[in-house]
Amino acid sequence: MRFLAYACLALAVVIADQMTKFAVLSRFEYAERLNVIPRFFDLTLVYNPGAAFSFGAGMGGVQKYVLIVLAFAISLWLVRGVVKGEFGQWGNWAAAMVVGGAMGNVIDRFIHGQVVDFLLFYWRQWYYPAFNVADSFICVGVFLLIVDGVLQSKKQKAA
């Protein structure tokens, strides 16, 4: 029963991710931009056939399957870690965030063949590559997994 909260968080991430992507897909044409904060943040619609920063985008389509398998493998490893109690509380929540984000992007790969991105931050000539809600949860989750690992390591050394 204690794992239900983590499963609910992962599901909430998937739902939030897919709802925001649906909203953008229903209102934007490809590469259309809507300025939200002048000279800093736009909503846009772009697709990423690769991983983070379009890594592997030029692999001729095979990257879709490689990235789906990788997302499932990492998600299964994280779920196993939560079930076996390998993480602290921060790590459990973080794992749920990463799993939810990974599954949100997997859904895109199945439906669209690539990931839908729409959050674009920039300043002057600098642009951060567009990303989505799933990517945000993956990044926060990975950061919290690192924090959890450091905290768990300190606990073990103190014991």
PEPEDA-V667142 format. One record per pair of residues at least 6 apart in sequence whose C-alpha atoms are under 6 Angstrom apart, sorted by sequence separation. I is the first residue (numbers start at 1). GAP is how many residues later the second one is. D is the distance in whole Angstrom. If there is no record, write none. Layout:
I GAP D
I GAP D
This chain:
36 6 5
48 6 6
50 6 5
108 6 6
109 6 6
122 6 6
35 7 4
50 7 4
108 7 5
121 7 6
34 8 5
49 8 5
34 9 5
33 10 6
82 10 6
105 10 6
120 10 5
33 11 4
119 11 5
32 12 5
118 12 6
119 12 5
31 13 6
117 13 6
118 13 6
119 13 6
31 14 5
117 14 5
118 14 6
30 15 5
31 15 6
117 15 5
30 16 6
78 17 6
75 24 5
104 30 6
71 31 6
101 33 4
101 36 6
101 37 5
68 38 6
97 40 5
98 40 4
98 43 5
97 44 5
94 47 4
94 50 6
94 51 6
91 54 5
91 57 5
90 58 6
49 65 4
48 66 6
48 67 5
47 68 6
47 69 5
47 70 6
46 71 5
45 73 5
44 74 5
43 75 5
43 76 5
42 78 5
41 79 6
41 80 5
40 81 6
40 82 5
40 83 5
39 84 6
10 86 5
14 86 5
10 87 6
13 87 5
6 90 5
10 90 4
14 90 5
17 116 5
17 117 6
